[in-house]
Structure formats: structure tokens, C-alpha cells
Amino acid sequence: MAEGEGLREKELAEEGWVKQTTIGEPRLGEIVELYKSLGYEVRLEPVRLDELDEECRRCYESEIDEVKTVYVRKKK
């Protein structure tokens, strides 16, 4: 693991955020609305290609701006 790799994810976890999935539209919007309706805060983060396996990386490279990683936490 490279220095600094996973640091952002660790910071988010310390703030109570739980990583759920990495996905693009049209499902991204549906997932966001679902989690909000269940009482969660939702945070979207850019995809970190260095955190994906090779197969996923190949798919997401061409859609890097459209795909997001979804984090949730219960509203306080």
C-alpha cells in the first residue's frame, strides 16, 4: 500500500462514515435517495482508482467523472 493510500477513507471512518458502494448513474441517484429515506446522511466521494481491483479499475477509468463512492452515516 502506497504512503497516504486509504488515508481519506480512514478519516471518513473516524467521522462515522461507512463506505457502501462505488457506482454511477442511473443507480447512483436511486441509492442516494434510498439511504436518505432510511434516515442516513449521504456523502459522495470521487473514485480512488488505486483502491480498486484491476477489473473494476478498467471499467471505471473511462467513467471516472460519473462514478462516485457512496458513504453513509446515521443522522445525528
DSSP file (Angstrom, degrees, kcal/mol; ACC not computed):
  #  RESIDUE AA STRUCTURE BP1 BP2  ACC     N-H-->O    O-->H-N    N-H-->O    O-->H-N    TCO  KAPPA ALPHA  PHI   PSI    X-CA   Y-CA   Z-CA
    1    1 A M              0   0    0      0, 0.0     3,-0.1     0, 0.0     2,-0.0   0.000 360.0 360.0 360.0 129.9    0.0    0.0    0.0
    2    2 A A    >   -     0   0    0      1,-0.1     3,-2.0     2,-0.1     2,-0.1  -0.335 360.0 -86.2 -71.6 153.1    1.4    3.4   -1.0
    3    3 A E  T 3  S+     0   0    0      1,-0.3    -1,-0.1     3,-0.1     3,-0.1  -0.385 117.2  15.1 -59.4 130.4    2.0    6.0    1.6
    4    4 A G  T >  S+     0   0    0      1,-0.3     3,-1.9    -2,-0.1     4,-0.5   0.195  90.5 136.4  89.3 -16.8   -1.2    8.0    2.1
    5    5 A E  T <  S+     0   0    0     -3,-2.0    -1,-0.3     1,-0.3    46,-0.0  -0.475  77.0  12.0 -66.5 130.1   -3.3    5.4    0.3
    6    6 A G  T 3> S+     0   0    0     -2,-0.2     4,-2.1    -3,-0.1    -1,-0.3   0.403  93.0 118.0  83.6  -2.8   -6.5    4.8    2.2
    7    7 A L  H <> S+     0   0    0     -3,-1.9     4,-2.4     2,-0.2     5,-0.2   0.920  74.8  48.9 -62.9 -44.6   -5.9    7.9    4.4
    8    8 A R  H  > S+     0   0    0     -4,-0.5     4,-2.5     1,-0.2    -1,-0.2   0.917 110.9  50.4 -61.6 -43.5   -9.1    9.6    3.2
    9    9 A E  H  > S+     0   0    0      1,-0.2     4,-2.2     2,-0.2    -1,-0.2   0.883 110.0  50.7 -62.7 -37.8  -11.1    6.5    3.8
   10   10 A K  H  X S+     0   0    0     -4,-2.1     4,-2.1     2,-0.2    -2,-0.2   0.912 109.6  50.5 -65.3 -42.5   -9.7    6.3    7.4
   11   11 A E  H  X S+     0   0    0     -4,-2.4     4,-1.1     1,-0.2    -2,-0.2   0.917 111.0  48.7 -60.9 -43.8  -10.5   10.0    8.0
   12   12 A L  H ><>S+     0   0    0     -4,-2.5     5,-2.5     1,-0.2     3,-0.5   0.906 109.4  52.4 -63.3 -41.4  -14.1    9.4    6.8
   13   13 A A  H ><5S+     0   0    0     -4,-2.2     3,-1.6     1,-0.2    -1,-0.2   0.887 105.1  55.2 -62.0 -39.3  -14.4    6.3    9.0
   14   14 A E  H 3<5S+     0   0    0     -4,-2.1    -1,-0.2     1,-0.3    -2,-0.2   0.778 105.8  53.2 -64.7 -25.7  -13.3    8.3   12.1
   15   15 A E  T <<5S-     0   0    0     -4,-1.1    -1,-0.3    -3,-0.5    -2,-0.2   0.382 127.9-100.4 -88.5   2.7  -16.1   10.8   11.3
   16   16 A G  T < 5S+     0   0    0     -3,-1.6     2,-0.3     1,-0.3    -3,-0.2   0.499  74.4 143.6  94.7   5.0  -18.6    7.9   11.3
   17   17 A W      < -     0   0    0     -5,-2.5     2,-0.5    -6,-0.2    -1,-0.3  -0.600  33.8-157.2 -81.8 138.8  -18.9    7.4    7.5
   18   18 A V  E     -A   72   0A   0     54,-2.6    54,-2.1    -2,-0.3     2,-0.3  -0.971  18.0-125.2-118.8 125.4  -19.3    3.9    6.3
   19   19 A K  E     +A   71   0A   0     -2,-0.5    52,-0.2    52,-0.2     3,-0.1  -0.509  33.7 169.7 -70.5 130.2  -18.4    3.0    2.7
   20   20 A Q  E     -     0   0A   0     50,-3.3     2,-0.3     1,-0.4    -1,-0.2   0.823  50.9 -35.7-107.7 -51.8  -21.3    1.4    0.8
   21   21 A T  E     -A   70   0A   0     49,-1.0    49,-3.3     2,-0.1     2,-0.5  -0.983  39.5-121.7-165.4 166.9  -20.6    1.1   -2.9
   22   22 A T  E     +A   69   0A   0     -2,-0.3     2,-0.3    47,-0.3    47,-0.2  -0.995  51.9 139.0-121.9 122.7  -19.0    2.7   -5.9
   23   23 A I  E     -A   68   0A   0     45,-2.5    45,-2.5    -2,-0.5     2,-0.2  -0.977  36.6-139.2-159.7 162.5  -21.5    3.3   -8.7
   24   24 A G    >>  -     0   0    0     -2,-0.3     4,-1.5    43,-0.2     3,-0.6  -0.603  45.3 -26.7-119.2-177.8  -22.7    5.6  -11.4
   25   25 A E  T 34 S+     0   0    0     41,-0.4    -1,-0.1     1,-0.3    41,-0.0  -0.394 110.1  28.3 -71.2 151.1  -26.0    6.8  -12.8
   26   26 A P  T 3> S+     0   0    0      0, 0.0     4,-1.1     0, 0.0    -1,-0.3  -0.997 130.3  40.2 -88.5  -8.8  -28.8    5.9  -13.1
   27   27 A R  H <> S+     0   0    0     -3,-0.6     4,-2.8     1,-0.2    -2,-0.3   0.798 104.0  69.2 -70.3 -28.2  -28.4    3.8   -9.9
   28   28 A L  H  X S+     0   0    0     -4,-1.5     4,-2.4     1,-0.2    -1,-0.2   0.945 101.4  45.1 -56.2 -51.3  -26.3    6.4   -8.0
   29   29 A G  H  > S+     0   0    0     -3,-0.2     4,-2.2     1,-0.2    -1,-0.2   0.873 113.1  51.4 -60.9 -38.4  -29.3    8.8   -7.7
   30   30 A E  H  X S+     0   0    0     -4,-1.1     4,-2.3     2,-0.2    -1,-0.2   0.912 110.3  48.2 -65.3 -42.9  -31.6    5.9   -6.6
   31   31 A I  H  X S+     0   0    0     -4,-2.8     4,-2.6     2,-0.2     5,-0.2   0.912 110.4  51.7 -64.9 -42.8  -29.1    4.7   -4.0
   32   32 A V  H  X S+     0   0    0     -4,-2.4     4,-2.3    -5,-0.2    -2,-0.2   0.943 112.1  46.1 -58.9 -48.6  -28.7    8.3   -2.6
   33   33 A E  H  X S+     0   0    0     -4,-2.2     4,-2.3     1,-0.2    -1,-0.2   0.881 111.2  53.0 -63.2 -38.8  -32.5    8.7   -2.3
   34   34 A L  H  X S+     0   0    0     -4,-2.3     4,-1.3     2,-0.2    -2,-0.2   0.953 110.6  45.3 -62.2 -50.7  -32.9    5.3   -0.7
   35   35 A Y  H  <>S+     0   0    0     -4,-2.6     5,-2.3     1,-0.2     3,-0.3   0.898 112.8  51.3 -62.3 -39.8  -30.4    6.0    2.0
   36   36 A K  H ><5S+     0   0    0     -4,-2.3     3,-1.6    -5,-0.2    -1,-0.2   0.908 107.7  52.5 -62.4 -40.8  -31.8    9.4    2.7
   37   37 A S  H 3<5S+     0   0    0     -4,-2.3    -1,-0.2     1,-0.3    -2,-0.2   0.756 105.8  55.8 -67.0 -23.0  -35.3    8.0    3.0
   38   38 A L  T 3<5S-     0   0    0     -4,-1.3    -1,-0.3    -3,-0.3    -2,-0.2   0.363 127.6 -98.2 -89.6   4.4  -33.9    5.5    5.6
   39   39 A G  T < 5S+     0   0    0     -3,-1.6    36,-1.8     1,-0.3     2,-0.3   0.684  78.3 134.0  92.1  19.3  -32.6    8.3    7.7
   40   40 A Y  E   < -B   74   0A   0     -5,-2.3     2,-0.3    34,-0.2    -1,-0.3  -0.727  54.8-127.6-101.4 150.6  -28.9    8.4    6.6
   41   41 A E  E     -B   73   0A   0     32,-3.5    32,-1.6    -2,-0.3     2,-0.4  -0.736  31.3-148.2 -82.6 145.4  -26.7   11.3    5.7
   42   42 A V  E     -B   72   0A   0     -2,-0.3     2,-0.4    30,-0.2    30,-0.2  -0.965  15.6-173.7-123.6 135.5  -25.1   10.6    2.3
   43   43 A R  E     -B   71   0A   0     28,-2.8    28,-2.7    -2,-0.4     2,-0.5  -0.996  10.0-154.1-128.8 131.3  -21.7   11.6    1.2
   44   44 A L  E     -B   70   0A   0     -2,-0.4    26,-0.2    26,-0.2    -2,-0.0  -0.909  14.5-175.3-107.1 130.5  -20.3   11.2   -2.4
   45   45 A E  E     -B   69   0A   0     24,-2.4    24,-2.9    -2,-0.5     3,-0.1  -0.898  32.6 -97.2-121.6 150.7  -16.6   10.9   -2.9
   46   46 A P  E     -B   68   0A   0      0, 0.0     2,-0.2     0, 0.0    22,-0.2  -0.302  50.5 -96.0 -61.4 150.8  -14.5   10.7   -6.1
   47   47 A V        -     0   0    0     20,-0.7     2,-0.8    17,-0.5     3,-0.1  -0.485  28.2-146.2 -69.8 136.3  -13.5    7.2   -7.1
   48   48 A R    >   -     0   0    0     -2,-0.2     3,-2.2     1,-0.2     4,-0.2  -0.877   9.9-168.0-104.1  99.2  -10.0    6.3   -6.0
   49   49 A L  G >  S+     0   0    0     -2,-0.8     3,-1.6     1,-0.3    -1,-0.2   0.814  83.8  63.9 -58.5 -31.2   -8.7    4.0   -8.8
   50   50 A D  G 3  S+     0   0    0      1,-0.3    -1,-0.3    -3,-0.1   -45,-0.0   0.617  99.4  55.0 -69.9 -10.4   -5.8    2.9   -6.7
   51   51 A E  G <  S+     0   0    0     -3,-2.2    -1,-0.3     2,-0.1     2,-0.3   0.401  96.1  84.3 -99.9   1.7   -8.2    1.3   -4.2
   52   52 A L  S <  S-     0   0    0     -3,-1.6     2,-0.1    -4,-0.2    -5,-0.0  -0.686  82.0-109.4-104.1 155.7   -9.9   -0.8   -6.8
   53   53 A D     >  -     0   0    0     -2,-0.3     4,-2.7     1,-0.1     5,-0.2  -0.341  42.5 -98.4 -74.1 168.0   -9.0   -4.2   -8.2
   54   54 A E  H  > S+     0   0    0      1,-0.2     4,-2.1     2,-0.2     5,-0.2   0.863 120.6  50.9 -59.7 -41.4   -7.8   -4.4  -11.8
   55   55 A E  H  > S+     0   0    0      2,-0.2     4,-1.5     1,-0.2    -1,-0.2   0.938 114.2  43.1 -64.5 -47.1  -11.2   -5.4  -13.3
   56   56 A C  H  > S+     0   0    0      1,-0.2     4,-2.6     2,-0.2     5,-0.2   0.905 111.1  56.6 -64.4 -40.6  -13.1   -2.6  -11.6
   57   57 A R  H  X S+     0   0    0     -4,-2.7     4,-2.1     1,-0.2    -1,-0.2   0.913 104.6  51.9 -58.1 -44.6  -10.4   -0.1  -12.4
   58   58 A R  H  X S+     0   0    0     -4,-2.1     4,-0.6     1,-0.2    -1,-0.2   0.902 112.8  45.6 -59.5 -42.0  -10.6   -0.9  -16.1
   59   59 A C  H  < S+     0   0    0     -4,-1.5     3,-0.4     1,-0.2     4,-0.3   0.919 116.9  42.7 -68.0 -43.7  -14.4   -0.3  -16.1
   60   60 A Y  H >< S+     0   0    0     -4,-2.6     3,-1.2     1,-0.2     7,-0.2   0.725  94.8  78.2 -79.9 -22.4  -14.3    2.9  -14.1
   61   61 A E  H >< S+     0   0    0     -4,-2.1     3,-0.9     1,-0.3    -1,-0.2   0.883  96.7  46.4 -55.1 -40.8  -11.3    4.6  -15.8
   62   62 A S  T 3< S+     0   0    0     -4,-0.6    -1,-0.3    -3,-0.4    -2,-0.2   0.650 121.3  37.6 -78.0 -13.9  -13.5    5.6  -18.7
   63   63 A E  T X> S+     0   0    0     -3,-1.2     4,-1.7    -4,-0.3     3,-1.6   0.010  73.3 133.8-122.2  26.4  -16.3    6.9  -16.5
   64   64 A I  T <4 S+     0   0    0     -3,-0.9   -17,-0.5     1,-0.3    -1,-0.1   0.776  73.9  48.2 -54.2 -33.5  -14.2    8.5  -13.7
   65   65 A D  T 34 S+     0   0    0      1,-0.2    -1,-0.3    -4,-0.1    -2,-0.1   0.719 114.6  45.1 -81.0 -20.6  -16.2   11.7  -13.6
   66   66 A E  T <4 S+     0   0    0     -3,-1.6   -41,-0.4    -6,-0.2     2,-0.4   0.665  99.2  78.4 -95.1 -19.2  -19.6   10.0  -13.5
   67   67 A V     <  -     0   0    0     -4,-1.7   -20,-0.7    -7,-0.2     2,-0.3  -0.751  58.3-178.8 -98.3 137.2  -18.9    7.3  -10.9
   68   68 A K  E     -AB  23  46A   0    -45,-2.5   -45,-2.5    -2,-0.4     2,-0.5  -0.918  28.7-121.7-130.9 156.9  -18.8    8.1   -7.2
   69   69 A T  E     -AB  22  45A   0    -24,-2.9   -24,-2.4    -2,-0.3     2,-0.5  -0.886  31.1-140.8 -97.2 129.2  -18.2    6.2   -4.0
   70   70 A V  E     -AB  21  44A   0    -49,-3.3   -50,-3.3    -2,-0.5   -49,-1.0  -0.794  20.7-179.1 -98.3 126.4  -21.2    6.4   -1.6
   71   71 A Y  E     -AB  19  43A   0    -28,-2.7   -28,-2.8    -2,-0.5     2,-0.3  -0.940   5.8-172.2-119.0 145.5  -20.6    6.7    2.2
   72   72 A V  E     +AB  18  42A   0    -54,-2.1   -54,-2.6    -2,-0.4     2,-0.3  -0.942  10.8 175.4-134.1 157.3  -23.5    6.9    4.7
   73   73 A R  E     - B   0  41A   0    -32,-1.6   -32,-3.5    -2,-0.3   -56,-0.1  -0.962  40.7 -94.5-154.1 151.9  -23.9    7.6    8.4
   74   74 A K  E     - B   0  40A   0     -2,-0.3   -34,-0.2   -34,-0.2   -35,-0.1  -0.389  48.6-104.2 -64.8 139.9  -26.9    7.8   10.6
   75   75 A K              0   0    0    -36,-1.8    -1,-0.1     1,-0.1   -35,-0.0  -0.374 360.0 360.0 -64.4 144.5  -28.2   11.4   11.1
   76   76 A K              0   0    0     -3,-0.1    -1,-0.1    -2,-0.0    -2,-0.1   0.455 360.0 360.0 -85.1 360.0  -27.3   12.8   14.5
